[in-house]
Amino acid sequence: MNITIFFIEAIALTVVFTAMILIPLTKNPVYWIHDFPEDIQEEYFKTHDLFPTAFFSTTVLIKKSIGAVIALVMLIWMIWLVEAKTFTQAFVASYGLWTIINWYDCFVLDWVFFANIKAIRLPGTEHMDKEYHQKTYHFIRSLWGMLVGFIPCMLCSVLYALLFL
């Protein structure tokens, strides 16, 4: 497995992931409302129409499913680029990239950007500094992301093994 390519991919993936999150967020913060803590959502819905934001709502499932398919295709391609020679290397590469993005999302995007940039806050919640600085909330969600990520990374590795090994 080519470690240099792995690290280049990790950097490129963080740039792409940042664009995928921040571009829609700056245009319409409500697009990512399902990822905000519940107390922020409640404050937002005091002055705006209520719509489903639960994880198993249709809107959230569609967004997450599209993201999962894109991630699956990208991870298989990235595994191929790092020249994984075994199923284990394929899994380490895919889960390693997943982990890097997951931690980047938590520690950089959630803890730094979302907590401190008022321009990307939900309308009517700009004053909720304490609520936007809920590091435990984002860390626990990151841990769930690690657990959930195991399944698509395993699937990527199986598909990679079937296609290329």
N, C-alpha and C positions, 0 to 999 in steps of 0.2 A: 504494500500500500504506500502510495506517495504522500508523505506527511506535508511536504511543501504545498502541493496542490490542495490538500485538505484545509490548511490554514488560509490559503487564498480564497477558497470557496467559502469558508466561514466569514471572512471579511466581506466578500461580495454578497453573501446571503444576509448579513446584518444590514447592509445598505438597501437591498431590495425589500427586506422586511420593514425597515423604517419607512421607506416610501409607501409601501402598501398600507401601513397604519396611519402615518401622519398626513398623507394627501387627503384621504377621505375625512380624517378627523378635523383638519383645518377648514375644509369646505362645509362640513356638517357634523359637529361632535355627536349628534344624536345617533349617527350611524353605528357607533360603538357603544351605545348606552348599556347593552347587556353586560359589558365588561367593567362597568363602574360599580362601586360598592352600593349596597341597597339603600343606605341612608341618603346618598347623593341622588339616586334614582327617585326616591320618595319626594325629595325636595323639588326635583325637576317636575314631577307629575302633579305637584300642587298647583302649578300655573300652566300646564300643558295637557293636551289630551292623552289619556292612558292608552297604551298599546302593549302587547305581550313582550316581555324581556326575559322571561324564565328560560333556562338553558334548553328545555325541551319544547319551546314554542316553535312554530313553523319557521318564522323569520330567522331565528337564531340557528336552528338546525340547517336551514338552507345555506346561510353564510358560512357556518362551520364546515359543512359538507363540501362546498366549493373550495374552501381553503384546504381541506384535507386532500382532495383530489389533486390540486395544484402542488401541494407539498409532496405527495406521493410521487408524482411524475418528476418533480425537481430532484427529490432525494435519489431516485433510481439513476437519473442522469449524473448526479454528482458522485454517486458510488462508482459509476462507470469511469468517470474522469479521474478518480483517485486510484484507479486500477486495482480494486479489491480482487484478491485471488481466491478467497474462500468465503463461505457464508458468514463466518465469524468476523472477518475483516469488513464485510459489507454491513453487518449489524453495528459494529463499532463505529464505522464511518457515519452511518445514518443516524444512530442514536447520539453520537458525538455532536453532529451538526444540530440535531434537535435540541440537545441540552444547551449548546451555546446560544441558540436563538431564544430558548425558554428563559435562560438566566439573563440574557441581554434585555428581553422584554420586561422582566421583573425589576432588575437592578438599575437599568438605565432609563428605559421608557417610562415605566410605572413610577419608580421612586424619584426620578429626577425630572423628566419632562412633564408628565401628567400632574405631578404634585406641585410644580412651581410655575408653569406657564398658564396664566389665567385666560389667555386667548383661545385655548383649546378645551376649556371647561364647558360643561353643559350650560346653556342659557338659564340664568336665574340661580346658578349655584356657584358663581364666581367668588362669593364671600366665604365659602366653606373650606377654608385653609386646612383646618384640623382633619376634616373628613377626607380630603385629597391626599393627606400624608399618612394614610393607613398602611404602613409597611407590612404589618402582619397579614392583612387581607391579601395583598398582592403576593407575598411569600407563600402563603398557604395555597393560593391558586397556582402558583408556580410549581409547587410540589405535586398538585393534581395533574398539571401539565406534564410533569416527568412521568407519572404513572400512566396517563393516557397515551403519551408519546411512544411508550413501549410497543403498543399494538401496531400502529402504522409503520414503525421502524422494523418490526419483525416482518410485517407484510412486504415492505420494500426489499428486505434481505432475501426473502423467499422468492419474490418475483425476479430479483436480480440473479439469484442462483439459477433459476429456471431458464432465464433468458440468455445469460452470458457465461455460466460456468459449465 
